[in-house]
Amino acid sequence: MAQKRRSLVVLPLILFVCSLLGGIYGPRIQVAAAATESDELSSDVQNFTKAYALVEQNFADPVNSDKAVYKGAIPGMLRTLDPHSNFFDPREYQALRDDQRGHYYGVGMLVGSRSGKTVVMAPFPGSPAYKAGLRPGDAISMVNDKSVDNLNTTEIADLLKGPRGTQVKITVIREGSTEPVSFTVTRDEVKRPSVQDAFWVKPGIAYLKILSFNETTSREMDDNLKRLGEGNIKGLVLDLRENPGGLLNEGVAVADHFLQKGQTIVSHRGRNSPEKPYIARNGNRGRDYPIVVLVNKYSASAAEIVSGALQDHDRAWVLGETTFGKGLVQTVYPLSENTGLALTTAHFYTPSGRLIQRDYSNKSFYEYYFHKDDNARNPLDVKMTDAGRTVYGGGGITPDEKYEAPKADALQIELTRKSAFFNYSRSFFATHEPNSVPKNWMPDESALTEFHDYLLKHDYSFTEADFTRDHEWIKRSLAGEIYITAFNKDESDRVLAQTDPEVERAIESMPKARALLETAKKVIVQRMSSQQSQQQEARR
């Protein structure tokens, strides 16, 4: 049964989106109490067993019980509840636990599909694959001397994982090499940081990006800020774009770092759970530098807890797009055969009392997940921040300042859809050694001309006017791709952040964040003074 179940693919659309949007999970996976033989089955369960027995006995073909229950009955039931209650088969359940822990055992590289082949997209910095010399663009042809031609990317990725200390032989086709290239890689623990290395984007202005919220996120953030010297920070760009969320307690710990001790961060309540507030226990210890938080429509769950708490307490200026709008909390219950069930057990509320869950009634899951609807705020859920600014529930966290990235033009769509920068990087490093690219390299006119000629040679469709207009975008995209092979993925992320127009806007908005802080302080002082006066009057 276990072998059969490993082959199941349950709700591929929802599972894909769950990897993108994540959820808010309680501090640990909880064990559901098992029913005893003496428990009476409800009439609904009895009706289900009768229906299943009829199907099993009378269907025209033999019934696969695993498929009927784990791919049909359970996911079908969860679909009637909400978009985030979900069933995990053994592979998906293990992946969830690996994501929450922030590590797994394997060779440490991201692989993807290109032109029908599984290729290396990026070895993780410091991983066994990185140390062995595997490069982006290497097309995997064999694992342990067995062809992978009939395997998909997921199956190949599973072959590369394994116990620490074991070896795996990886044979790749590398552009520029006349023969296949083989690497014997010793598997090890692969840590996947949830916080990118923080750096100074401008003198005194720090940049920190949180990718997700796993078991080590708050500690990683603290370590990064200590490394920079938090006392020297005059402003912080906190990037939560594309952050799908994760563990509730880690979102709380991140917000705690920036708020005052005793301030509410979030609260949640459900049908069978009383209201539980989460309060800043440590606080910011007087660190009140201005913060600009970057969000977009894929910032969800725990990312919304952080941005909502900082906004409600007027602690940060929120810049970007309205966030996803996920105000539901899931508890993950382990089931038999290493499967699991994520069940929505509560709603969460921002400090001002907002419920930011986006409406999912009367629309398909596709429309819900991919925003094929309006992200409307709820005009009946009107709240105030500490300083008296109006904020709304429903439809996510609305930014204080909107930033809409320019829509991709025809050339940008063409180059992205056909993986032009990735393909060019393979060609480039077929004739250049990675160490030939100097630190802080950016494409000059000569490099852009080479890329332009490559596009012509490989029949990419564009006009000279298109290429000229998109010069800056091309330079940035080309540098990001070249840096992955020349240095590593972390350095690529750094150069992309340093040249990001939205990050530049965040830096320009830092005075607004400072003004917000000062205004909030004055309002709070006035409010406390008024309360003291009223108390004195009452005692007379």
C-alpha positions in Angstrom: 0.0 0.0 0.0 2.8 2.4 0.9 4.5 1.8 -2.4 1.3 2.6 -4.3 0.6 5.7 -2.2 3.9 7.2 -3.0 2.9 7.4 -6.7 -0.3 9.4 -6.0 -0.5 13.0 -7.1 -3.3 14.6 -5.1 -4.8 17.9 -6.4 -1.8 19.0 -8.5 -3.1 22.5 -8.9 -3.7 23.1 -5.2 -0.4 21.5 -4.2 1.5 23.6 -6.7 -0.2 26.7 -5.3 0.4 25.6 -1.7 4.2 25.6 -2.5 3.8 29.1 -3.7 1.4 30.5 -1.1 2.1 28.3 1.9 -0.1 28.7 4.9 0.0 29.6 8.6 0.8 26.5 10.5 0.8 26.1 14.3 4.1 25.9 16.2 4.3 22.2 15.7 2.6 19.3 13.9 -0.1 18.0 16.2 -1.1 14.4 16.6 -4.8 13.7 16.1 -6.3 11.4 18.6 -7.2 8.1 17.1 -10.8 6.8 17.4 -11.2 3.7 19.6 -13.3 0.7 18.7 -15.9 1.7 21.3 -16.5 5.0 19.6 -19.8 5.1 17.7 -19.6 6.0 14.1 -21.8 8.9 13.1 -24.6 8.3 10.6 -22.7 10.4 8.0 -19.7 8.1 8.3 -21.9 5.1 8.1 -23.5 6.5 4.9 -20.0 7.0 3.4 -18.9 3.4 4.2 -22.1 2.1 2.6 -21.5 4.2 -0.6 -17.9 3.1 -0.8 -18.9 -0.6 -0.3 -21.4 -0.2 -3.2 -18.7 1.3 -5.4 -16.2 -1.3 -4.5 -18.6 -4.2 -5.1 -20.3 -3.0 -8.2 -18.1 -0.7 -10.3 -17.3 -2.1 -13.7 -13.6 -2.3 -13.0 -11.6 -3.2 -9.9 -11.4 -0.2 -7.5 -8.0 1.0 -6.3 -8.7 1.8 -2.7 -5.7 4.1 -2.3 -6.9 6.2 -5.3 -10.5 6.2 -4.2 -9.8 7.4 -0.6 -6.6 9.4 -0.8 -7.1 10.9 -4.2 -10.8 11.1 -4.2 -12.8 11.0 -0.9 -10.5 13.0 1.4 -9.4 15.7 -1.1 -13.0 15.9 -2.3 -14.2 16.6 1.2 -11.5 19.2 1.9 -12.4 21.0 -1.4 -15.9 21.7 0.1 -14.4 23.5 3.1 -11.9 26.2 2.0 -8.9 26.6 -0.4 -6.2 25.9 2.3 -7.3 22.7 4.0 -5.2 20.1 2.2 -4.2 16.4 2.1 -0.5 15.5 1.8 0.7 12.1 0.5 3.9 10.7 1.9 6.2 12.6 -0.4 4.4 15.9 0.0 4.2 15.4 3.8 7.9 14.9 4.0 8.5 17.9 1.8 6.3 20.0 4.1 8.4 18.9 7.1 11.6 19.6 5.3 10.4 23.1 4.4 9.4 23.7 8.0 12.7 22.5 9.4 14.7 24.4 6.7 16.9 21.4 5.8 17.0 18.0 4.1 19.7 15.5 3.0 20.8 15.3 -0.5 23.2 17.1 -3.0 21.7 20.6 -2.7 20.7 22.0 -6.0 17.6 23.3 -7.7 16.6 21.4 -10.9 14.0 22.2 -13.5 12.8 21.2 -16.9 14.2 22.9 -20.0 13.5 21.6 -23.6 12.4 18.2 -22.3 15.5 17.7 -20.1 16.0 18.1 -16.4 18.8 20.6 -15.9 20.6 22.2 -13.0 19.1 25.6 -12.3 21.3 26.6 -9.4 23.5 24.7 -6.9 22.9 26.0 -3.4 25.9 27.9 -2.1 28.2 25.6 0.0 26.2 22.5 -0.9 27.8 19.2 -2.0 26.7 19.9 -5.6 28.2 23.4 -5.5 31.5 22.0 -4.1 31.6 19.2 -6.7 31.4 21.7 -9.5 27.9 21.2 -11.0 26.8 24.3 -12.9 23.5 25.9 -14.0 22.6 24.5 -17.4 24.1 21.1 -16.8 21.5 18.6 -18.3 21.3 15.5 -16.1 21.5 12.4 -18.3 22.3 9.6 -15.7 22.1 9.0 -12.0 24.2 6.2 -10.7 24.9 5.1 -14.3 21.2 4.7 -15.1 19.5 6.8 -17.7 16.9 9.3 -16.5 15.4 9.8 -20.0 12.0 8.5 -18.9 11.9 10.2 -15.5 10.3 13.6 -14.7 12.0 16.3 -12.7 10.4 15.3 -9.4 11.5 11.7 -9.8 15.1 12.8 -10.6 15.1 15.1 -7.6 14.0 12.2 -5.4 17.0 10.1 -6.7 19.4 12.8 -5.7 18.2 12.9 -2.1 19.4 10.2 0.3 21.0 9.6 3.7 23.9 11.7 4.8 27.3 10.3 3.8 26.0 8.2 0.9 27.3 8.9 -2.6 25.5 9.5 -5.9 27.1 9.6 -9.3 25.6 12.4 -11.5 26.4 12.5 -15.2 25.5 15.6 -17.1 25.7 17.0 -20.6 27.5 20.4 -20.4 27.5 22.9 -23.3 31.1 23.2 -24.6 32.1 19.7 -23.5 32.3 17.0 -26.2 31.8 14.2 -23.7 29.4 13.7 -20.8 30.8 15.0 -17.5 30.4 12.9 -14.3 30.5 13.9 -10.7 30.5 11.7 -7.6 28.8 13.7 -4.9 28.6 12.7 -1.2 25.2 13.6 0.2 25.0 15.8 3.2 22.7 18.0 5.2 21.4 20.8 2.9 20.3 23.9 4.8 18.0 26.2 3.0 18.1 29.6 4.7 14.7 31.3 4.9 16.4 34.7 5.2 18.8 36.0 2.6 22.0 37.5 3.7 21.3 41.1 4.8 23.5 43.9 3.3 23.8 47.6 3.1 21.9 48.8 0.1 22.9 52.4 0.8 25.0 53.9 3.6 23.0 53.4 6.8 20.1 51.6 4.9 20.0 47.8 5.4 18.1 45.4 3.1 16.8 42.1 4.5 14.6 39.6 2.6 12.6 36.9 4.3 11.8 34.1 1.8 9.4 32.1 4.1 8.8 31.4 7.8 10.3 28.1 9.0 11.6 26.9 12.3 14.8 29.0 12.1 13.6 32.3 10.5 13.6 34.6 13.6 17.0 33.3 14.6 18.4 33.8 11.0 17.0 37.3 11.0 18.6 38.2 14.4 21.9 36.8 13.3 21.8 38.9 10.1 21.0 42.1 11.9 23.7 41.4 14.5 26.3 40.8 11.7 25.5 44.1 10.1 25.5 45.9 13.5 21.9 46.7 14.2 22.9 49.8 16.1 24.2 51.3 12.9 20.9 50.9 11.0 19.3 54.2 10.1 16.6 52.6 8.0 15.5 49.0 7.0 14.0 47.7 3.8 12.2 44.5 4.9 11.3 42.6 1.7 8.4 40.2 2.1 7.5 40.0 -1.6 6.7 36.4 -2.8 6.8 35.2 0.8 4.2 32.4 1.1 4.1 32.4 4.9 4.8 29.4 7.1 4.9 28.9 10.8 2.8 31.2 12.9 5.2 31.4 15.9 8.0 32.5 13.6 6.0 35.3 12.1 5.2 36.4 15.6 8.9 36.3 16.6 9.9 38.4 13.6 7.2 41.1 14.4 8.2 41.0 18.1 11.7 42.1 17.1 10.4 45.4 15.7 7.5 46.3 18.0 7.4 47.6 21.6 7.2 45.1 24.4 3.6 44.4 25.3 2.1 45.3 21.9 -0.3 42.8 20.3 1.1 41.1 17.2 -1.9 38.9 16.1 -4.7 37.0 17.6 -6.7 34.0 16.4 -9.9 32.2 17.2 -11.9 29.3 15.8 -15.0 27.3 16.5 -13.2 24.9 18.9 -10.4 27.3 20.0 -10.8 30.3 22.3 -9.3 33.6 21.2 -5.5 33.6 21.7 -3.6 36.8 21.5 0.2 36.9 20.7 2.0 39.7 22.5 5.5 41.1 21.9 7.5 39.6 24.8 10.9 41.0 24.1 10.2 44.1 22.0 12.6 46.2 20.0 14.6 47.4 23.0 14.5 51.0 21.9 15.5 50.2 18.3 13.1 52.5 16.4 14.8 53.0 13.1 12.3 53.5 10.2 11.2 50.5 8.3 9.7 50.1 4.8 8.1 46.8 4.2 7.8 45.5 0.6 4.8 43.3 -0.2 3.0 42.0 -3.3 0.0 39.9 -4.2 2.0 36.7 -3.3 2.9 37.8 0.2 0.6 35.6 2.3 -0.3 34.3 5.7 2.7 34.8 8.1 4.0 37.5 5.8 0.7 39.3 6.3 0.9 38.8 10.0 4.2 40.7 10.1 3.2 43.5 7.6 -0.3 43.8 9.3 1.2 44.1 12.8 3.8 46.7 11.7 1.2 48.7 9.8 -1.5 48.6 12.6 1.1 49.9 15.1 2.4 52.5 12.6 5.8 50.9 12.9 6.5 50.6 9.2 5.5 52.1 5.9 4.1 49.3 3.7 4.9 49.7 0.0 3.8 47.5 -3.0 0.7 45.6 -3.9 -2.2 44.5 -1.8 -1.2 41.1 -0.3 -2.8 37.8 -1.0 -5.4 37.9 1.7 -5.0 34.6 3.7 -6.3 35.0 7.2 -6.8 31.3 8.0 -4.7 29.1 10.4 -4.1 25.4 9.6 -3.3 22.7 12.0 -1.4 19.8 10.4 -2.5 16.4 11.7 -0.3 13.3 10.9 -2.3 10.4 9.5 -1.3 6.8 8.8 1.2 5.7 6.2 3.2 9.0 6.6 0.4 11.1 5.2 -0.9 14.3 6.7 -4.0 16.6 6.7 -3.8 20.4 7.0 -7.1 21.5 8.4 -8.2 25.1 8.9 -8.9 25.5 12.6 -9.0 29.3 13.2 -9.1 32.8 11.7 -6.4 35.3 12.5 -6.9 39.0 13.2 -4.4 41.9 13.0 -3.8 44.0 16.1 -6.5 46.5 15.1 -9.0 43.6 14.8 -8.9 43.2 11.0 -9.8 39.9 9.3 -7.8 40.0 6.1 -9.0 36.7 4.5 -10.0 37.2 0.9 -13.5 35.9 -0.1 -13.4 32.5 -1.7 -17.1 31.8 -2.1 -18.7 31.5 -5.5 -15.4 31.2 -7.3 -13.1 28.5 -8.5 -9.8 27.7 -6.7 -8.0 28.7 -9.8 -9.6 32.2 -9.6 -8.8 32.4 -5.9 -5.2 31.3 -6.1 -4.3 33.2 -9.3 -6.2 36.4 -8.4 -8.7 36.1 -11.3 -11.0 38.3 -9.2 -10.9 41.6 -7.5 -8.9 41.9 -4.3 -11.7 44.0 -2.7 -11.4 45.3 0.8 -14.3 44.9 3.2 -16.1 48.3 3.7 -17.8 46.8 6.8 -14.5 45.9 8.5 -13.1 49.4 9.2 -10.4 49.7 11.9 -7.8 52.3 13.0 -4.1 52.1 13.5 -2.5 53.3 16.7 -2.1 56.8 15.2 -5.7 56.9 13.9 -5.1 55.9 10.3 -8.0 54.0 8.6 -7.3 50.4 7.6 -9.7 47.8 6.2 -10.2 44.1 6.6 -10.9 41.7 3.7 -8.7 41.3 0.6 -5.3 41.3 2.3 -3.1 44.1 3.6 -3.5 47.3 1.6 -0.2 49.1 1.2 0.3 52.6 2.5 1.9 53.4 -0.9 1.1 51.5 -4.1 3.9 50.4 -6.4 3.0 48.7 -9.6 5.8 47.3 -11.6 5.6 48.2 -15.3 3.9 45.5 -17.3 6.2 43.3 -19.4 6.5 44.4 -23.0 6.8 42.1 -26.0 10.6 41.6 -25.8 10.6 40.9 -22.0 7.8 38.3 -22.5 9.8 36.7 -25.4 13.1 36.5 -23.5 11.5 35.2 -20.3 9.2 32.7 -22.0 12.1 31.2 -24.0 14.6 31.3 -21.1 17.0 33.5 -23.1 19.2 34.6 -20.2 19.5 31.0 -18.8 20.4 29.7 -22.3 22.8 32.5 -22.9 24.6 31.8 -19.6 25.2 28.2 -20.7 26.7 29.4 -23.9 28.7 32.1 -22.2 30.3 29.7 -19.7 31.1 27.2 -22.5 33.8 29.6 -23.5 34.5 31.6 -20.3 35.7 30.3 -16.9 33.4 31.3 -14.0 36.4 33.0 -12.2 36.8 35.3 -15.3 33.8 37.4 -14.1 35.0 40.1 -11.6 33.3 41.0 -8.4 30.6 43.7 -8.9 30.5 43.0 -12.6 27.7 44.5 -14.6 27.2 44.1 -18.4 28.8 46.9 -20.4 28.0 47.8 -24.0 30.3 45.1 -25.3 28.6 42.4 -23.2 25.2 43.7 -24.3 26.3 43.5 -28.0 27.4 39.9 -27.5 24.0 39.1 -26.0 22.2 40.9 -28.8 24.1 38.9 -31.4 23.3 35.7 -29.5 19.6 36.5 -29.7 19.8 37.1 -33.5 21.7 33.9 -34.0 19.1 31.9 -32.1 16.1 33.4 -33.8 14.6 35.4 -30.9 12.0 37.8 -32.2 12.6 41.5 -31.3 13.2 44.9 -32.9 16.2 47.2 -32.4 13.8 49.7 -30.7 12.7 47.0 -28.3 16.3 46.2 -27.4 17.3 49.8 -26.9 14.2 50.6 -24.8 14.8 47.6 -22.5 18.6 48.2 -22.0 18.4 48.5 -18.2 16.1 45.6 -17.7 18.3 43.4 -19.9 21.5 44.5 -18.0 19.9 43.6 -14.7 18.5 40.3 -15.9 21.7 39.3 -17.6 23.8 40.1 -14.5 21.4 38.1 -12.3 21.8 35.0 -14.4 25.6 35.3 -15.0 26.2 35.7 -11.2 24.6 32.3 -10.4 27.4 30.5 -12.2 30.2 33.0 -11.7 29.5 33.3 -7.9 26.3 31.7 -6.5 22.6 32.2 -6.1 23.0 34.4 -3.1 25.2 36.8 -5.0 22.7 36.8 -7.9 19.9 37.7 -5.4 22.0 40.5 -4.0 22.8 42.2 -7.4 19.1 41.9 -8.4 18.0 43.6 -5.1 20.7 46.3 -5.5 19.3 47.1 -9.0 15.6 46.7 -8.2 13.5 49.8 -8.9 11.1 49.0 -6.1 13.9 48.7 -3.6 15.1 52.2 -4.8 11.5 53.4 -4.2 11.6 51.9 -0.7 14.8 53.9 0.0 13.1 57.1 -1.2 10.1 56.3 1.0 12.2 56.0 4.2 11.4 59.6 5.3 7.7 58.7 5.1 8.4 55.8 7.5 10.3 58.1 9.8 7.4 60.7 9.7 4.9 57.9 10.5 6.9 56.8 13.5 7.2 60.4 14.9 3.4 61.0 14.3 2.5 57.8 16.1 4.7 58.7 19.1 3.0 62.1 19.4 -0.5 60.7 19.1 0.2 58.0 21.7 1.7 60.6 24.1 -1.3 62.9 23.6 -3.7 59.9 24.1 -1.9 58.9 27.3 -2.0 62.5 28.6 -5.7 62.7 27.9 -6.4 59.5 29.7 -4.4 60.6 32.7 -6.4 63.9 32.8 -9.6 62.0 32.6 -8.5 59.7 35.5 -7.6 62.7 37.6 -11.0 64.4 36.9 -12.7 61.2 37.9 -10.9 61.1 41.2 -12.0 64.7 42.1 
